[in-house]
């Protein structure tokens, strides 16, 4: 028993170091439905968007994430008259997952980033930005060794121009991994 425990720890460290040295990547793209919350709910109805993400696995359970979200906002007609509103964010953070890849692999994400709203109207154009955060949970379902279906539920929040812009995002897309 005294010999088994150190041997088990050594095998665990060796397998962790091998995966971290390899440093896999994951690239994904997804379509999303955005449900506005807080002040955003007063300005917008359910909207559509896209998300691209890149993950570099620095450790078997932890990856560094860079993502880009672009949302075409479905403006509330009572709030905006002749105004087109879009929203985008660029974020970085971490993705946490299970160590052993299986066909269904859950994950969680925490990101911080620059959230921007862009207004186009007959009276002029304007944009406002601020720092915000995003919390996500989801899963990869492997279709092939390097191809997976990705589903994700996210919450995002930023205070832009004294308005609390929050949203819940439902995402579905594809991911490629090496």
N, C-alpha and C positions, 0 to 999 in steps of 0.2 A: 504494500500500500504506500509506503514511504517513497518508493521508486516511481510508482505510477503517477502520482500527482506532479512531480517535477517534469516527467516525460510528457504528460498531457499539456502542461503549461508551455513547454518548449515547442510542442507541435502547434499549439494555438498561435504562439508568437511567430513561428516560421511561416504559417499559412497567412497570417495578417501581413507580415512584411512582404511576402511574395505578391499578394494582391495590391498592396499599396505601391510597390515598385512598378508594377505593370501599369497602374494608373489608367483604368478604363474611362471611356467617355460615353455620354448619352446625349443625343440630339433629338428634340421633340418639337412637334407642332400640333396645335389643337385649336378647335373652334370652341367658343364659349358663349354661354348665355349669362348675362349680368343682371342681377336683381338689386337695384339701388336701395340703399338704406340711409337713415339719418337725413341730413339736409339734401343729399342727392335724390332722395325719394320725392322731394318737392319739385325738383327740376326735371326729372327724367322718369320714363317708364322702362320696362324690361328692354334691354338692349343686347346687341350682338357684337362679338369681337373675336380676335385671334390672339394666340400666344405662341411665342417661340422660346425654347429654353435650351441651354447647354449646361451639362453637368460634367465636371471632372472629378473622378473618384480619388480623393486624396488618401482615403482610408477605406477599408472594406464596408464600413457602416456609414461613412460621412463623405458627402461630395460637396464641392463648391459649385454654386448655381449662378448663372447669369441669365436673365430673362427679359423679354420685351413683350408688353401687352399693348394692343391697339383696339380701342372700342369706338364704334360708331354709335353715338348716344341717340336714343329715341327720345327726343325732347318732349316734355309735357307741353301740349299746345296752350294750356292756360298760363304757363310760366314764361315760355319763349314764343315770341311772334317774329317770324322771319329770321331766325337765328339757327345756324348749324353748329352743333357742339360735338367735338371729338375729345377723347381722353386717351392718353398713353402713359405708360410708365416703363422705366428701365430700372431693374433691380439686381442686387447681388445678395447672396446669402448662403445657406447651407441646406442640404437635403440629407435626411437620416433614413436609413432603411435596414432591413434585416441582413445579416451577414451572408447567409447561404441563399444564393439565387434559386428560386423555385418558379413554377409556371405563373403563380400569382404572387407578386412581390409588393407588399405595402410600403408606403413611404410618407414622410412628413417634411414640410419645408418651412423655413423662416427666412424672409427677405426684407431688406430695407432698400429704398430707392427713391428716385425722383419721379413724382407723379405730376402730370401736366394736363391742364384742360385748355382747349383751343376754341375760341368763339369766332365764328365768321358771320357777319351781319351786314346789311346794306349801309349801316352807319360806320363800319370799320371792323377791323379784326383785332383780337386781343388774345393773349395767352397768359396763364398764371401757373406757377409751379411751386411745389414744396416737397419736403421729405415726408415719406409715408412708410408703412409696413404692410406685409402680406403674410398670412398664416395659411398653410395648405395641408391637406391630407389626401392621399389618393393611392392608386395601385397601378402596377404594370401587369398586363396579362400577356405572356409570351406567346406569339403566334408562330415564330420561328426562333432559332437561336439568337439572331441579331435584330429581330423585328418584334415590337410589342404594341399592343393597344394600351393607351394610357387614359385613365379617368381620374378626375381631380375635383375636389370641392375646396374653395378658397374664400377667405375673408380678407378684404383690403381696406385700409383707412389712411386718409391724409387730410390735413386741414389746408384747403386752398382758398385764398382770398376770403378768409373769415367764415368759410362754409366747411362743415364736416362732411367730406365726400367719402362715403363708405359703400361697399358693395359685397355681395355674395356672388361668386362665380362658379358655375358648373361647366366643366371642361371635358371634352372627349377628343382624342387625337391619336397619332402614331408616334412611336419613338424608335430610333435606331441606336443600337449599342454595339460596341466592339467586344 
